[in-house]
Amino acid sequence: MPKYICVISVISDVYTDQRVLRTAAAIAELNYDIHIIGRTVKQTSMFDTSLPCSIQHIYPWFKKGLGMYLFFNIVLFLRLFYFVLKNRKHKILLYANDLDTLLPNYFVSKLFHLSMIYDSHELFTEVPELQNKPLKKKIWEYVERYVIPKLPFAITVNESISTIFEKKYRTPFYFVLNVSFPIKVSDIKNRADLNLPESKKILILQGTGINIHRGAEELIQAMQFLDDNYLLLIIGGGDVIYTLKNMTKKLNLNEKVFFYERMSADELYHYTCNADIGISIDKPNNLNYLYSLPNKIFSYIHAHIPILASYLPEIEKIILRHNIGTFIEHHEPKHIAEKIQEALSHSEYKEWKQNTYKASEEYNWTKEKEKLKNIIQKYINH
């Protein structure tokens, strides 16, 4: 008897891309067997997806750059082609996450006349890494222009990006927020359990994409202007982590800035809950960051800590609507330090913290996954 199979492709790390794992679980609720093809990054195979699915790993010969993308796309096409060929008697749905998996999925969907969903997690062609590389940017823009107008619909992560894509390609884009399930931990570890100081004011910057122009360098520099009662936790990975560690050492801030490797969402939650404020200060110097809505915003909300952020439209809308934090005006390090002090001593700090409880009820995957499932059921007739 034919069964329904959803093949999900992703170039980010299979085990730490929470949006991909949540999407997979939601589609599984529509009675699809889930098969994930993705890149596996060193030292992350320790994470348990807690999802009954099969996972194929692609280990690129190149760690980054055009070579990595080219290698991944060729291998992904071959993997998809072979998987579909082997499972032709079943009904298969292809699900492409981000522009760097779109082309192989599109070609295979056309070859075998399959339904395909495209989920764009960002304005890929506007990322800062491409702005000074015109040839690479043109290649990705061509892929986008070639495929997206041919799609019946697509999905993205927030309203601003959805509007931009719809105006650009005249293709319907639905947005499904990149939020997590309400995390229910019966016994949250305290600071002593986590080897964190009891008396210090703890700031946290977390994420798997701590990259250039996200304000992390200026945040490190800002720690020079804060006394020893302040501690910054940087948890996750990204292109500038090595630079940040060197900067911390050079500025003699090792006692004021702690680094942690990527960890599971449940483990990270303990650290976030023990922070006093969550930091999200991306720079609006490219369209991708300007209209971004980082997952860490929702992580801070679910951990019930106020937020200090830069003025980005989607973030500003949430913080002002729920009154859960405040903003920096610019990225001068001394100013950031002043805003941190101001936020933590603000007369509304306790109100901000209390308001996160109501906000967490609105922004959670329990609601967003139903939106995703309705979109899929509307367009995919099975």
N, C-alpha and C positions, 0 to 999 in steps of 0.2 A: 504493500500500500504506500503511495507517495506521501512523503512528509514535507513539512515546510522547514527550510533552512535559511538562515540569515548569515551571510559571510561579511564580517566587519573588518575593514582595513584601516590601519593607523600606523603612522611613521613614528609617533612618539612612543615612549616606553609603554609596553602593554600593561605592566603591573601597576604603574603609578598614574596613568591617565584615568582619573576618576570619572570624567564625563563619559568616556568610552565604556567603562565597566557598568556605569549606571544605565547607559543606553542599551547595552547588551541585556541587562536584567529586565528592562522594560519590554524589549522586543520578545524576550523569552516568555513573558506573560501572555503574548499573543499566539502562543503555541508554536513558536519557531525553535528549532534546534540552533544553537549559536556556535559559530566557528569564527575565531578571531585570527587574523594574520597581522603581525606587527613586529616592529623592531624591539629587540631586547637589549637594554643597556646594562653594562657590567654592574654587578652587585645588587641588582634589583630583582633577581629571580627569587629572592627570599620572601617576597610578598605573596600572600595568598589572595587570589581574586574572589574566593568564596562564591564562585559562580560555576554551575555545572555546564561547562563548555569545553570545546577543544581549542587549543592555541597552537598556532604554527609560528615559530620564531624565525626572523630574518636577521642575520648578523652581517651587516654591510662590511665590505673590505675596507671602506674608507669611513672615518669617524665623522667627517663633516664636509661641507662644500658641495659643489656640483657633482663630483664623483660619487658621493654618498647617495644623493638624490637619484642620479641616473641608475646606479646599481640597484637601489631599492625598487625603483619603478619597473625595471626590467624583470627582476626576480618576482615582484608582486604580480605582474602580468602573467608570468609563467605559472605561478602558484594558483592564481585565480582560474586560469584557463584549464589547468589539469584538474582542479577541484570540481569545476562545473562539468567537465567532460566525464569525470568519474561518477558524478551524481546526477546525470541528466534525467533520470526517471523521477527525481524529486523537484519540488517547486522552490526555486532559489531566489532570494532577495539579496542584492548587493548593497552594502552600506559603506560609503567612502567618507572618511573623516579628514577634512582639510584638503587644500588644493594639491598637496604633494602625494595624494593617493587617487586623485580624481581620474586622471587619464587612463590608467590601466583598468579601473572599474568601468569606465565609459566604453572602452573598446570591447571588453569582454561582454558587457551588457548588450551591445549591438550585435556582436557575433552570435550570441546565443538567444537573443530576443528576451532578455531578462529585465525585470524591474530593478531600478537603482535609485538610491537616496543619497543625496550629497548633503553633508553636515559641515558647514564652514565655521570653525571656531574663532576666526578672526578675519581682519582685512589683510590677507596673506601678502598681497603685492605691495602693501604699504608698511611692512615691518622695517625697522631701521636698518637691519642687516642688508637690505636690498637697495637702499636709497643711493648709495654710492657705487652701485654695481649695475649700470644701465642694461648690459646685455642679459644678465640673469633676470633682472626685473622684467624685461621685454619678453623673455621666454615664458615666465609664469603668467604674465598678462595675456599672452597669446593662448595659453592653455585655458585660462578663465574665459576669454572671449569665444573660443572655439566650442567649449562644452556647455557652459551655463545657459546660454539662450536656447539650447536644444532640450533642456530639462523641463518637465511639466511643473516642477516645484523644487524648492530646496529648503534647508533649515539652517539657522544660524543662532547666535547666542544672546543677542539683545535687540531691542527695537531700533536703535540708531543704525546698527550695521544692516539690519533687515531693510530699512528704508534706503540706504545707500545702494545696496545690491539691486533692489527692485527698480530704482530709477535708472541704474546703469544698464541692466540687462533685460528689463521688462519681463522678468520671471518672478512668480510669487515666491517670497521668502517668509517662512514662518520662524518666529524666534522661540526657543526653548531655553530658559535661563540655566546657566551652569551652576546649579545649586546642589547641595548634598541633602541626603535624608537627615531628619533630626537625629543627632547622635545621642543615643541613650546609654550612658555609662553609669552603672549603679554606684561605682566607687571611684570617684575622680582622685587621682593621685595629688598629694599636696606638694608644696615646694621642697620639703625635706625629702620626700620620696624621689624627687627628680634632681636632687643635689643642686637646688637653686636657693639663693639667699632669701631668708624670710623677710628682711626689712627693706630690701631695695625696691625701687619702682622699675618694673620690668616692661620693656617695649618688645614687640615681636614683629618681625618681617618674615613671612613664609611664602613658599611657592616653589613650583618646579621650573619656573621661567624667570629667575632673577638674572635679568640680562641688562645690556647697556641701555641707558636712558630711562631706567625704572627708578632712579633716585637713590639707589643703594649706596653709591659712592659718596654722595653728599650726606647721607644719613650717617655713615661711618665718620665723616669729618665733623658732623654736628656733635658727636659724642665728646669731642674735645672741649666743648663749651658747657657740658653738663658735669656736675660734680660726681663723686664716687657713689652716690646714692642711686644712680641710674645704671641699668643693665640692659643691653640690647641682645636679643636672641635672633639669629638669622638661621632659619631652618629650611632646607631644601637644596635645590641645585640651579644651575644656570651658567651662562657664558662668563659672568664677571666674578664668580665665587673666588677663583684663584687670585684675581686682582684685589678683591675685598680683603682676603686674608693677608695678603702682602701689605696692604694699606694699614690694616689694623696693627700689624707687627711694627711697621715703620713709625706709626704715630704713638706707639707704646700704649695701645688700648686693649691689650689682651685680657685685662681684668674687667673690662667694661663691655666687651663684645664677645659673645660665645657663638660658635658655629656648630651646627648639627647637620648630618647627612639627611638625605630624604628618608622619610619613615612612613609607615602606614597611617591612614587617616585617623584611626582610633588612637594610635600612639601619639600622633601630633596633637590631637584634641586635648590631651592632658596638659601639654605645654601651653597651648593657646588659652585654656581656662585659667592658668596661673599667671598670665600676663595682665598688665594694667591697661594697656592700650595697643591696638593693632595698627600697623603702619602700611599705607598704600599710597606711594607718592610718585607714580609714573609721570614722566614729562609729556606734555601735549605737543611734542615737536614732530610727530608723525601721525597720520590719520589712524593707524592701527591702535596706537596707545591712546589717542584723543578719545576714541569711541569705545575703548575697552571697558569691560566690567569684570575684573579679575575674580576668580573663584575665592580668593582669600577674603574678599569683602564679606561673603556669606559665611565663611568659616569663622570670622570674627563675630559676626552676628550670632551664630549658633553657640559660640563659646561665651556669649554675653559680655563682651568687652567693647568699650567705645572705640571709635575709629578716628585716626588722623590721616587725612587724604589730601591729594591735590585736586584742583577743580577740574574734573572731567565730567562731561554731561551725565552719563549713566550713573556714575558714583554719586555725584552731587544730588541727583534726583532722589536717590534712596536715603542718603544721610539727612537731607533736609525734610523729606516727607515724614520720616520717623523720628527725627531729632535724636540721632545716635552718635554724634561726633562733631568734628570741626575740620578746618582746612588750613593748609599752608598757602601763602600768597605767591611764593616763588621758591627757588631751590638754593638760595644762598645758605650755607651750612649754619651760620649763626642764627639766622631766622628760623630754620627748622628746629634748632635747640630751644629757642624761645617759645615756639608754638607747642613743643612737647611739654615744657614746663607749664605753660598757660593751660593746656588741655587737662593735665593731671591735677591742677589746682582749681579748675573752673567750678563756678558755683553750680553748674548744671551737670557736673560729672556723674553724680549718682542718678540723676534723671536719665541721662544718656544710657547708662548701664541698664536701668530698669526698662527703658523703651526697647532694648534689644530683644526682650522676651516676646513682645508682641510682634516685632519685625520677623523673628524667627518662625512664627506661625504662618506668615505670608510667604516667605521665601524658603521653600523646602521642596525636595525632589518628589515627595508624595503627590504634590499638586502638578509639578512640571511633567512628571512621567505620564500622567493622564493626558496632558496636552499632546505629548509626543505620540502616544498610542493612538489618539484620535486622528492625528495627522496621517499616520501610516495607514490606518484602516480606511481613511477617506480616499487615499490614492492607490493603495495596493489591494486589488480585489483578489482575495484568496478564500 
